[in-house]
Amino acid sequence: MAAAMAGAATRRLGKNAVVIGGSIGGLLSARVLSDHFDQVTVVERDPIPETPEPRKGVPQGCHVHALFGGGVRVIERLYPGFFDELVAGGAVVCDFARDLRWYHHGVWKLRIDSDLPSYWQSRPFLEAQVRRRTQSTSNITFPEHWEVVGLLSNADKTRIIGVEVQHLNERGRTEQWQADLVVDASGRGSRTPQWLASLDYARPEESTVEVSIGYASRIYERPEGSARDWQILAAFATPPHHTRTGYIFPIEGGRWLVSCVGFLQDYPPDDEVGFREFARALEVPDFYEAIKDARPLSPISSFRFPAQCWLHYERLARPPEGLIILGDAVCSFNPVYGQGMSACALQVEVLDRMLRQTDPTIPPGFAKRFFQQAAKVIANPWFLATTSDFFYPRTRGQRPFGTKLLHWYVDRLFKLCAWNKPVLLRFYRVMHFIDPPAVLFHPHGIFHVLKEALGFRSGNKHITGRPRLPVEPVGAAKPPTNW
């Protein structure tokens, strides 16, 4: 399978494909399309920096990012050897269950050895490495100084047949580029809904969950010689009464990327004194203690995220043929949970699988089937993210039926992660897009939750108060096949 995805297809489904957006989703899409089309053109309006640095089109690029196992798997299949190269360039590889010290729902999660490797680097560094590998593909081009300003359709407006582009330095200069397939991977700022409306298509239904998140981030020199036994630190706010979260992620160059995050308009300040005081006010002192004497290497950058948003293209009765939309252009997740890049990679994998099953040309209904299959990929991380966000009563959005019961169960499940190895590993496998969220509701998992709720653990030992638990690694543990 890996060889099949990495190798070039022997047949072609068309002459030209166009990708709108040159970020992670656009680059992965271009790599997939290169196996199926003679020529792939990636249109990115931002100038591409010569060295890894944040771009205007990626406003969250200065802040922490995570890439989970499902995303790692897709990228490694598309670019064999990618993560070895990433580590050789300075990325930090960690055991997610052992090297992450995580305070979550009022407890520190147990730390154990696992087979969940994770890779940590800045977003610009990761994107630069993906771009380098993509640019090495001979039939992918990156024309400079152009932006897409519209979609081209056939006469009866049933199919997208290309894009209209405008030169950034010559505003009056426009061109029409024909394409057998167009992929919109332009992110949250996608203008596809407006372009489709101008072609008399209905706007897709929209699910929105307003969270009003604010980030303040900066880079620090990683302290040497300290007594810490972790590589990654996450101090999450415990809902509903606490709204402040902090992350410390290792990145290339022996540095830390540190982010303060506030929910529901509790935005962290971007000045030195305010940043430190925000950090000091987190529920646990570990975050502040780790950075208080560390040497900052960058200014403080701010970013705000108003709402999770899912545009339901899969529900359109008549989506246009010849157009695929994926990544944040379809669904933008709360960045606190780090799901966006991995969810996007899995949508690209859906596209690749469908194209490989297509012969000899792309059939009618291809776009609709893609949106339906991509929606299944999106549904799992959407469920996890919105379930967490709705722990706050002030979060605005349509709450599913049974939310209170779900929260009662999930809160206790999260607390079990402080001492129960099978529960912890199952939760992490769901986080990493290895298992679906449904496994958290396996009868044996429900049994553990009910037993904990009644005050009992293994051996009928009664629990009194919150357990005091170790945070050190406690030995190897393989992903459980059952509870």
C-alpha positions in Angstrom: 0.0 0.0 0.0 2.8 2.4 0.9 4.6 1.7 -2.4 1.3 2.2 -4.3 0.6 5.6 -2.8 4.2 6.8 -3.1 4.7 5.6 -6.7 3.4 7.3 -9.8 0.2 5.9 -11.4 0.6 4.3 -14.8 -2.6 5.9 -16.2 -3.7 9.6 -16.2 -7.2 10.9 -15.6 -6.7 14.3 -17.2 -4.2 16.8 -18.5 -4.3 19.6 -15.9 -5.3 20.0 -12.3 -5.2 23.2 -10.3 -4.7 23.4 -6.5 -5.8 26.7 -4.8 -3.6 27.3 -1.8 0.0 26.2 -1.1 -0.1 25.3 2.5 0.0 21.8 4.0 -3.3 20.7 2.5 -2.5 22.2 -0.9 0.9 20.6 -1.0 -0.4 17.2 -0.1 -3.2 17.5 -2.6 -0.7 18.4 -5.3 1.4 15.4 -4.5 -1.6 13.1 -4.9 -2.8 14.8 -8.1 0.6 14.4 -9.6 0.0 10.7 -9.9 -3.2 11.2 -11.9 -2.7 14.3 -14.1 -0.1 15.3 -16.6 0.4 18.7 -15.0 -0.5 20.1 -11.5 -0.4 23.8 -10.8 -0.4 25.2 -7.2 -1.6 28.7 -7.0 -0.5 30.5 -3.7 -0.7 34.2 -3.4 1.9 34.5 -0.6 5.5 34.9 -1.6 7.3 31.7 -0.6 10.1 32.5 1.9 13.5 31.1 1.3 13.8 30.0 4.9 11.1 28.6 7.2 9.1 31.5 8.5 5.4 32.4 9.1 3.4 33.6 6.1 0.5 36.1 6.0 -1.8 33.4 4.6 -1.2 31.2 7.7 -2.0 33.6 10.6 -1.7 30.8 13.1 1.8 29.9 11.8 3.6 31.4 14.8 1.7 29.2 17.3 1.9 25.6 18.4 0.8 22.8 16.1 0.5 19.1 16.5 0.6 16.3 13.9 -1.0 13.1 15.1 -0.4 9.6 14.0 -3.0 9.5 11.3 -1.5 12.5 9.6 2.0 11.1 10.1 1.0 7.9 8.3 -0.4 9.7 5.3 2.6 12.0 4.9 5.1 9.2 5.2 3.2 7.2 2.5 3.3 10.2 0.2 6.9 11.1 0.9 8.8 7.9 2.0 11.5 8.8 4.5 10.0 12.2 5.3 10.1 12.0 9.0 13.7 10.7 9.1 14.6 13.8 7.1 12.5 15.9 9.4 14.4 14.7 12.5 17.7 15.0 10.8 16.8 18.7 10.1 16.1 19.4 13.8 12.6 18.2 14.6 12.2 16.4 17.9 10.7 12.9 18.1 8.9 11.9 21.3 6.9 9.0 22.7 3.6 10.7 23.0 2.4 8.8 26.0 5.7 9.0 27.9 7.2 12.4 27.0 4.0 14.5 27.3 3.2 15.8 30.8 -0.5 16.7 30.5 -2.8 18.2 33.0 -6.3 17.7 31.8 -9.8 17.7 33.5 -8.2 18.3 36.8 -5.6 15.4 36.8 -2.2 14.7 35.4 -2.4 11.9 32.9 -0.4 8.7 33.6 2.9 8.6 31.6 3.9 5.2 30.1 5.9 3.9 27.2 3.9 3.4 24.0 4.3 2.9 20.3 2.9 6.4 19.5 5.8 8.4 18.2 5.2 12.1 17.6 7.2 14.7 15.8 7.5 18.3 17.1 8.6 21.3 15.1 7.4 24.7 14.1 4.6 25.0 11.5 6.8 26.9 9.0 9.6 24.3 9.4 7.1 21.4 8.7 5.5 23.2 5.8 8.9 24.1 4.2 9.9 20.4 4.3 6.6 19.3 2.7 7.0 22.0 0.1 10.6 20.9 -0.7 9.5 17.3 -1.3 6.5 18.5 -3.4 8.6 20.8 -5.5 10.9 17.9 -6.4 8.0 16.2 -8.3 8.6 17.1 -11.9 5.0 17.7 -13.0 4.0 20.1 -10.2 4.6 23.8 -10.9 4.3 26.9 -8.6 3.7 30.0 -10.7 4.6 33.1 -8.7 2.6 36.3 -8.2 -0.9 34.9 -9.1 -4.1 34.5 -7.1 -7.3 32.8 -8.0 -10.2 35.2 -8.2 -13.0 33.0 -9.5 -14.1 29.6 -10.9 -14.8 28.8 -14.5 -17.8 26.6 -15.4 -19.2 25.0 -18.5 -22.2 26.6 -20.3 -24.9 24.9 -18.2 -22.9 25.4 -14.9 -22.8 21.7 -14.1 -19.0 21.5 -14.0 -16.0 23.5 -12.9 -13.6 23.6 -15.8 -10.8 25.8 -14.5 -10.0 29.0 -12.6 -9.7 32.7 -13.3 -6.4 34.2 -12.0 -5.1 37.7 -11.4 -1.5 38.8 -11.4 -0.6 40.3 -8.0 1.7 42.9 -9.5 -0.4 43.8 -12.5 -3.9 44.2 -11.2 -5.5 44.5 -14.6 -4.0 41.3 -15.9 -6.2 38.3 -15.6 -6.1 34.9 -17.3 -8.2 31.8 -17.5 -6.5 28.5 -16.7 -8.3 25.3 -17.8 -8.3 22.3 -15.5 -9.8 18.8 -15.5 -10.0 19.0 -11.7 -9.8 21.9 -9.2 -8.9 21.4 -5.5 -9.6 24.2 -3.1 -7.2 23.9 -0.1 -7.1 27.6 0.6 -8.1 27.4 4.3 -10.6 29.3 6.4 -10.5 32.2 4.1 -11.8 30.2 1.1 -14.0 32.2 -1.3 -15.5 29.1 -2.9 -18.9 29.6 -1.3 -19.1 33.1 -2.9 -17.8 31.9 -6.2 -20.3 29.0 -6.3 -23.1 31.4 -5.4 -22.2 33.6 -8.4 -22.7 30.4 -10.5 -26.2 29.9 -9.0 -25.2 27.1 -6.6 -26.7 26.9 -3.1 -24.6 27.8 -0.1 -23.8 24.7 1.9 -25.3 24.4 5.4 -23.0 25.5 8.1 -22.4 24.2 11.6 -20.8 26.7 13.9 -19.5 26.5 17.5 -18.3 29.8 18.9 -15.4 29.5 21.3 -13.6 32.9 21.0 -10.1 31.5 21.5 -7.0 33.8 21.8 -3.4 32.8 21.5 -0.2 34.5 22.6 3.0 32.7 21.7 6.7 33.2 21.7 9.9 31.2 21.2 12.3 30.5 24.1 15.7 29.0 24.3 15.2 25.5 25.7 16.9 25.4 29.2 19.6 22.9 29.7 20.4 20.9 32.8 17.0 21.2 34.4 15.4 18.4 36.4 12.4 18.1 34.1 11.5 14.6 32.9 9.2 15.7 30.0 9.6 17.0 26.4 6.1 18.4 26.0 4.0 20.2 28.6 0.3 20.9 28.3 -1.6 22.5 31.2 -5.3 22.5 30.1 -8.0 24.6 31.7 -10.6 22.6 33.6 -14.1 23.6 32.4 -16.4 25.2 33.2 -14.7 27.5 35.7 -11.2 27.8 34.3 -10.4 29.2 30.8 -6.6 29.4 30.6 -4.4 26.9 29.0 -0.6 26.7 28.3 1.6 24.7 26.0 5.3 24.1 25.8 6.4 22.3 22.6 10.0 21.5 21.6 10.9 22.7 18.1 13.9 22.6 15.8 17.0 24.5 16.9 16.9 23.4 20.5 14.0 25.8 21.2 10.6 25.8 22.9 7.5 27.2 21.3 5.4 28.5 24.2 1.7 29.4 23.8 -0.8 30.9 26.3 -4.4 30.2 25.3 -7.6 31.7 26.6 -11.2 30.5 26.0 -14.3 32.6 25.7 -12.6 36.0 25.2 -10.1 35.5 28.0 -7.4 36.5 25.6 -3.8 36.4 26.8 -1.9 39.7 26.6 0.9 40.3 24.1 3.1 42.3 26.4 5.8 40.9 28.6 4.2 41.5 32.0 0.8 40.5 30.9 2.1 37.3 29.3 3.9 36.2 32.4 1.0 37.0 34.7 -1.4 35.0 32.4 1.0 32.1 32.7 1.2 32.5 36.4 -2.6 32.3 36.7 -2.9 28.8 35.2 -4.3 26.1 37.4 -1.0 24.4 38.0 2.3 26.1 38.6 4.4 23.8 36.3 3.9 25.9 33.2 5.0 29.2 34.8 7.9 27.5 36.6 9.2 26.1 33.4 9.4 29.4 31.5 10.0 32.0 34.3 13.8 31.8 33.9 13.9 30.7 30.3 15.4 33.2 27.8 12.9 34.5 25.2 14.1 34.5 21.6 11.2 36.2 19.8 8.5 38.8 20.3 5.0 37.7 21.5 2.6 36.9 18.6 -1.2 37.0 19.0 -3.9 35.1 17.1 -7.6 34.9 17.6 -10.0 32.1 16.5 -13.7 33.0 16.8 -15.5 29.7 16.0 -15.3 26.2 14.7 -17.1 26.0 11.4 -18.1 23.1 9.2 -19.5 23.8 5.7 -21.5 20.7 4.8 -20.8 20.3 1.1 -21.8 16.7 1.5 -25.4 17.9 1.9 -25.6 19.8 -1.3 -28.1 18.3 -3.7 -26.1 19.4 -6.7 -22.4 20.0 -6.0 -20.5 21.0 -9.2 -18.4 18.3 -10.9 -14.7 19.0 -11.2 -14.3 20.7 -7.8 -12.9 19.3 -4.6 -12.8 21.3 -1.4 -10.9 20.0 1.7 -9.0 21.0 4.8 -9.9 24.2 6.6 -11.9 25.3 3.5 -14.5 22.7 4.6 -14.0 22.5 8.3 -11.9 24.6 10.7 -11.4 23.0 14.1 -10.6 24.7 17.4 -6.8 24.8 17.2 -6.5 24.0 20.9 -6.9 20.3 20.1 -4.4 20.2 17.2 -6.6 18.2 14.8 -6.5 20.3 11.7 -3.4 19.1 9.8 -4.1 15.4 10.5 -7.7 15.7 9.5 -6.7 17.5 6.3 -4.1 14.8 5.5 -6.8 12.1 5.9 -9.1 13.9 3.5 -6.3 14.0 1.0 -5.9 10.3 1.5 -9.7 9.9 0.7 -9.1 11.8 -2.5 -6.1 9.7 -3.5 -8.0 6.4 -2.8 -11.0 7.6 -4.9 -8.8 8.7 -7.8 -7.0 5.3 -7.8 -10.3 3.6 -8.0 -11.3 5.7 -11.0 -10.8 4.5 -14.6 -10.5 5.7 -17.2 -12.0 9.2 -16.5 -13.5 10.9 -13.5 -17.2 9.9 -13.5 -20.3 12.0 -12.8 -21.0 12.2 -9.1 -17.3 12.0 -8.1 -17.3 15.3 -6.2 -20.5 14.3 -4.2 -19.0 11.0 -3.3 -15.8 12.6 -2.1 -17.7 15.1 0.1 -19.6 12.3 1.6 -16.5 10.2 2.4 -14.6 13.2 3.6 -17.5 14.1 5.9 -16.9 10.7 7.6 -13.3 11.7 8.3 -14.3 15.1 9.6 -17.1 13.7 11.9 -14.8 12.1 14.4 -12.5 15.0 15.2 -15.6 17.4 15.1 -17.3 15.2 17.7 -14.2 15.3 20.0 -13.6 19.0 19.6 -17.2 20.2 20.0 -17.8 17.8 23.0 -14.9 19.5 24.7 -16.0 23.0 23.8 -19.5 22.4 25.1 -18.2 21.8 28.6 -18.4 25.6 28.8 -22.0 26.7 29.1 -21.2 30.0 27.4 -20.0 28.2 24.2 -22.5 29.0 21.5 -23.7 26.4 19.1 -26.2 23.6 18.6 -25.7 21.2 21.4 -26.5 17.5 20.5 -29.2 15.7 22.4 -27.7 14.0 25.5 -24.8 16.4 25.9 -25.1 16.5 29.7 -24.9 12.7 30.0 -22.1 12.6 27.5 -20.2 15.2 29.6 -20.7 13.2 32.7 -19.2 10.1 31.1 -16.4 11.8 29.2 -15.2 13.8 32.3 -14.9 10.6 34.3 -13.2 8.8 31.3 -10.6 11.6 31.2 -10.0 11.3 34.9 -9.4 7.6 34.5 -6.5 8.5 32.3 -4.6 9.5 35.5 -4.1 5.8 36.4 -5.8 3.4 34.0 -3.4 2.3 31.3 -5.9 0.7 28.9 -8.2 3.7 29.0 -5.3 6.1 28.6 -3.9 4.3 25.5 -7.3 3.9 23.9 -7.9 7.7 24.4 -4.5 8.5 22.8 -5.2 6.2 19.9 -8.5 8.0 19.3 -6.6 11.3 19.5 -4.1 10.1 16.9 -6.8 9.1 14.4 -6.0 5.4 14.8 -9.3 4.4 16.4 -12.7 6.0 16.1 -14.3 7.8 19.2 -16.8 4.9 19.4 -14.1 2.7 21.1 -14.3 5.1 24.1 -17.9 3.8 24.6 -17.0 0.1 24.5 -18.9 -1.8 27.3 -15.7 -2.5 29.2 -14.9 1.2 29.1 -18.4 2.0 30.4 -17.8 -0.6 33.2 -14.6 1.2 34.2 -16.3 4.6 34.3 -19.2 3.3 36.4 -16.9 1.5 38.8 -14.9 4.7 39.3 -18.1 6.7 39.7 -19.2 4.4 42.5 -15.9 4.8 44.2 -14.2 1.4 43.4 -11.2 0.3 41.6 -9.6 -3.1 40.8 -9.6 -5.4 43.8 -12.7 -3.5 45.3 -10.3 -0.9 46.9 -12.5 2.1 47.8 -11.4 5.5 46.6 -11.4 8.4 48.9 -10.6 11.8 47.4 -8.5 12.4 44.3 -5.7 9.8 43.8 -2.1 10.9 44.1 -0.4 9.3 41.0 3.0 9.0 39.5 3.9 10.9 36.4 7.1 9.0 35.6 7.1 6.3 32.9 5.9 3.0 34.4 7.0 0.5 31.8 6.2 -0.6 28.4 2.6 -0.9 27.3 1.3 -1.9 23.9 -2.0 -0.5 22.5 -4.7 -2.7 24.0 -6.8 -4.9 21.8 -9.6 -4.7 24.3 -10.3 -3.1 27.6 
